[in-house]
């Protein structure tokens, strides 16, 4: 026998409700459920839109967050470069310029001494040989090239120049030179303030050394500075004792002890002066060579520093910036178009050129 089917059990209310009414209730229930799902979907979309909008707003508002930090970094780097060049100018360049000025001024003064002495001696001889005729002796062209009228006493003028020159040369503040001039300054002090015969002529030959010691009762052994002063005084004595009444008086003055003595002094101080000039030129060249080496070292250090900045500061900065730009592009691409179209501020930023230039 087959199993008998049991009849379906229905609730008393449903059994009493017509079939059409039960269908309407089922549709109403389905509509209510659909409405609830739609509302849930809209709420979810609204939440997603709010999150995306908040994220995009934060992205736009964060574009200047690191600007101050980047500006400070570049300002610090610029200040470092500026400080380097400032210290280089103050410590090296100004010192180099002052040393060049001081050493060349010293060269000028020492080079003027020889012609000044020669001119003093020449005008003294001219005065005596012209029998005291001042007009004929002093009627040379002036320094500006105009014809002289005999009113300028050139002998007295060169005497004053020699005295001023001696004061300038012997001033200790004018002898503060770089280390390259130590050898020159040693010879200079030995010639000017020490025994000139011992310092210069002893190494030449014995006859010159002995003759130097005999000049003016050993005057040259007391230094070149005193010898030059004696030259100017002897010139005054020759003019003072000049007897211009007879021809014999002229010969006597030209052969006087003071005049012959001045001529010998000049003879023995000229070679040391020329030797000092040669020594100065060598010291000056050594100083220029040392400064050239310093400039090369400065240039090499600057190049090394530029390489350091480029490879260890600039390249990492560019890499970090590139990564941030790449991440910014990704974040911008994640913003839905409907969010952009609904937000006026966001839409205005995208329509402008700033973001487009930033992501290119």
QUIZIHU-V228590 format. One record per run of one state. SS is the DSSP state (h for helix, s for strand, l for the rest). FROM is the first residue (numbers start at 1). TO is the last residue. If there is no record, write none. Layout:
ss=<SS;SS>
from=<FROM;FROM>
to=<TO;TO>
This chain:
ss=<l;h;l;h;l;h;l;h;l;h;l;h;l;h;l;h;l;h;l;h;l;h;l;h;l;h;l;h;l;h;l;h;l>
from=<1;12;17;19;62;67;130;134;139;154;171;172;176;179;194;196;202;206;218;219;223;224;241;247;255;257;334;337;343;344;352;354;360>
to=<11;16;18;61;66;129;133;138;153;170;171;175;178;193;195;201;205;217;218;222;223;240;246;254;256;333;336;342;343;351;353;359;360>
